[in-house]
Every structure is written in C-alpha cells, then in structure tokens.
Amino acid sequence: MLKRSYQQRLLEAGCDEAGRGCLAGPVFAAAVILPKDYRSKVLNDSKQLSEKQRYQLRTEIEQEAIAWSVGQVDREEIDQINILNASFLAMHRAINTLSERPGLLLIDGNRFTPYYNIPHHCIIGGDAKYLSIAAASVLAKTYRDDLLLQLDLEFPQYQWSKNKGYGTAAHRKAILEHGISPHHRLSFRLLPDQLSIPF
C-alpha cells in the first residue's frame, strides 16, 4: 500500500503530469488533495494499472478527494516554452484551480518551478510511493486519454485511440505517409533525421 502522507501538519496536494513524451496533443497535469484517512490497496502509478482500473479509480478519487483539479498546456505553448516548462505550467494550472489551498505540494519527479509561496517536495517515482501523487497520475492520464480519443475521430490515420499520441512505429509511419496534424508538437523529433515529413 502506498503512503498516505509525507507529513501530518499541512494539507498536501499530490501533483503529476501525463503526456510529456508524446509526439502530439497537450500535456496534462492533475493536483489532488486526499483525506488523511484515505486508503486504497489498488491505487498506484497509473502506468501500473489497467485502463479499467484507472477509470474506476478516477470516479473514486473525484468522489473521495477533498479537492482535485486538472490542467493542460496545448501544443502551441509546448513548442514555445518546451515540454519541461509546459509540464510545470500544467501543474501550476491544476493547483491554481483547486477548491482548497494546500500547504505543501508533493511533486512527482526531480524538478519543479515553485508555485508562489507554497513549499514543495520533489519525489522521484512519487506516483508509486504516495497516494495523492498516484491519484494525480490517474486523473492526468485518464483526462488526457479522453481528449486523444476525441482527436482520433478527427484524425484516425494516426491511431491515437491506440497509441495516445506516443511515438509508436505505426504513429511515425502515419506521419511519414500523411504529414503532420495541427496537434503534432513541432519542437519534437517526429521522425528520424534521414526521413522528411510532408507538411
């Protein structure tokens, strides 16, 4: 079972992102404040869960959380400020719209841009260590997947319903054959250098 809290005095918000390594679509992030007595034997890093488990947990998290919020940064912004800064910005947007103000932020990863005057701790692999970060990973992942499923209806040639925007062989082959969409990240290496992308 994952840890319930980093400390006991302050209200904690776990934060995580989804879609950082994708070739297309926004990067999403979530911030979640769970009750101190929240327990779950299933909740874990979203990558360790099945799709069915993630969506079941999303419903539970949204019902049980003291507060939760999801933020996103679109492709244009990612290309302007780079994906690392975009990931931090998505987390800031999620934190900014929480209905409760946390006293401490638990960030998945090893870097973060401070959010105003709220202290934070960066925790490598935090989504597999703390329930609140795992909950944020589930929300960020499922909300991003929902969007990619919608975009797939408009651009079925890229198979986003299957690859969710990641650089699979089928996705890269579709870019080579059909060119890029308005949702592809131009600052990313979409194809190997020896291949040219039809625009």
C-alpha positions, 0 to 999 in steps of 0.5 A: 500500500502506498503512503498516505502522507509525507507529513501530518501538519499541512494539507498536501496536494499530490501533483503529476503530469501525463503526456510529456513524451508524446509526439502530439496533443497537450500535456496534462497535469492533475493536483489532488488533495486526499483525506488523511484517512484515505486508503486504497490497496489498488491505487498506484502509478497509473502506468501500473494499472489497467485502463479499467482500473484507472477509470474506476479509480478516477470516479473514486478519487473525484468522489473521495478527494477533498479537492482535485483539479486538472490542467493542460498546456496545448501544443502551441505553448509546448513548442514555445516554452518546451515540454519541461516548462509546459509540464510545470505550467500544467501543474501550476494550472491544476493547483491554481484551480483547486477548491482548497489551498494546500500547504505543501505540494508533493511533486512527482519527479526531480524538478519543479518551478515553485508555485508562489509561496507554497513549499514543495517536495520533489519525489522521484517515482512519487506516483508509486510511493504516495497516494495523492501523487498516484491519484494525480497520475490517474486523473492526468492520464485518464483526462488526457486519454479522453481528449486523444480519443476525441482527436482520433475521430478527427484524425484516425490515420494516426491511431491515437485511440491506440497509441495516445499520441506516443511515438509508436512505429505505426504513429511515425509511419502515419506521419511519414505517409500523411504529414503532420496534424495541427496537434503534432508538437513541432519542437519534437523529433517526429521522425528520424533525421534521414526521413522528411515529413510532408507538411 
